């Protein structure tokens, strides 16, 4: 599922909650959005989210589970105000029992103290999800929710143009550089790919390259945007751009979509949700695209991840066991997962979900290729050493501002990473976090 961002205002609210110790209200669960106290009847659980198809999975559950009733309430996308709403409700003791939270935002909610440890209730289902996925919904082996989907990356490309120009598909980043030069030689007006300037999309490249941004040791945060590993990834993209081998459209812009359709940008290395992004915004090139594995760094066989979300259990939930039971069911039940694949175009996080036959369906936009089979295989190769920080909105804003200036020559990837390092450390310290 495409990641939703936490606004800066929401981050500051979260930090305020964490520092004042009022993140979860009084724990009574008496708020209008919380699960009601046990009265002998069905457990009532409220669930806030925005993804397409969630309401259908809830209806499927309620049809067969009379003892636990889930009420789904659709709210604004997290990054457009949904997360602010959740945090405000948590501060007032009126949060729902369950909430849709993107992996990149989970640490911010943990820092706010608004989530509930449900490790006891997920222990029997831990084997259903890869360890690296559990790492996105908790810390120190504890879990505060249940994963829903992941977003491994691959290379989307114009198969017709690569074939016509006799350009071999790149399997490594060195080969990608050679292919980029070949594309420009074949058509001086064309480029192999757009400059990756969206901070969360760029995170997927750092993720693949073993270049983490955050870590935790001895209860203190470490920040490493400017590490040697991160400079290596940044220098790669800077080098391609300096050689004139990349386009420079704004991320998620209509001009980029038009370039995909017209064949002036031939590829996009992006997450699984790019499949629907390209399909829905470049209809003029339907049937001409295909998907191949993400190019590798020499000597490695890992990919990055850019997106995904979980069903988080909020601190004031009075029925955490039942809430976790539903969340696990939603992510693993065959009928529920089939619905989410069809409605939200997710790649399931659960191992059983990855066996769902819906992922084997040929995709007409991609020339009949069953592209989700590729992502199923690649999901097992996601680099496991990644952790999101507690103030990603601040970090991502600084990084995005810097990356957005690369095409104007007013900044470089090195500058952008360095400023993200500086601003993140400053924000962590000013908000009272322990920092290594």
Secondary structure as GFF3:
##gff-version 3
##sequence-region A 1 436
A	DSSP	alpha_helix	8	20	.	.	.	ID=ss1
A	DSSP	beta_strand	43	49	.	.	.	ID=ss2
A	DSSP	alpha_helix	54	64	.	.	.	ID=ss3
A	DSSP	beta_strand	68	74	.	.	.	ID=ss4
A	DSSP	three_ten_helix	78	80	.	.	.	ID=ss5
A	DSSP	alpha_helix	82	91	.	.	.	ID=ss6
A	DSSP	beta_strand	98	102	.	.	.	ID=ss7
A	DSSP	alpha_helix	103	112	.	.	.	ID=ss8
A	DSSP	alpha_helix	119	122	.	.	.	ID=ss9
A	DSSP	three_ten_helix	123	128	.	.	.	ID=ss10
A	DSSP	alpha_helix	131	134	.	.	.	ID=ss11
A	DSSP	beta_strand	145	147	.	.	.	ID=ss12
A	DSSP	beta_strand	149	150	.	.	.	ID=ss13
A	DSSP	beta_strand	153	158	.	.	.	ID=ss14
A	DSSP	alpha_helix	159	164	.	.	.	ID=ss15
A	DSSP	alpha_helix	173	186	.	.	.	ID=ss16
A	DSSP	alpha_helix	199	208	.	.	.	ID=ss17
A	DSSP	beta_strand	214	217	.	.	.	ID=ss18
A	DSSP	beta_strand	220	223	.	.	.	ID=ss19
A	DSSP	alpha_helix	228	242	.	.	.	ID=ss20
A	DSSP	alpha_helix	254	262	.	.	.	ID=ss21
A	DSSP	beta_strand	267	271	.	.	.	ID=ss22
A	DSSP	alpha_helix	274	281	.	.	.	ID=ss23
A	DSSP	three_ten_helix	283	285	.	.	.	ID=ss24
A	DSSP	beta_strand	289	293	.	.	.	ID=ss25
A	DSSP	beta_strand	309	313	.	.	.	ID=ss26
A	DSSP	alpha_helix	320	332	.	.	.	ID=ss27
A	DSSP	alpha_helix	334	344	.	.	.	ID=ss28
A	DSSP	beta_strand	347	348	.	.	.	ID=ss29
A	DSSP	three_ten_helix	353	355	.	.	.	ID=ss30
A	DSSP	three_ten_helix	357	360	.	.	.	ID=ss31
A	DSSP	three_ten_helix	364	366	.	.	.	ID=ss32
A	DSSP	alpha_helix	371	379	.	.	.	ID=ss33
A	DSSP	alpha_helix	392	403	.	.	.	ID=ss34
A	DSSP	three_ten_helix	406	408	.	.	.	ID=ss35
A	DSSP	alpha_helix	413	430	.	.	.	ID=ss36
###
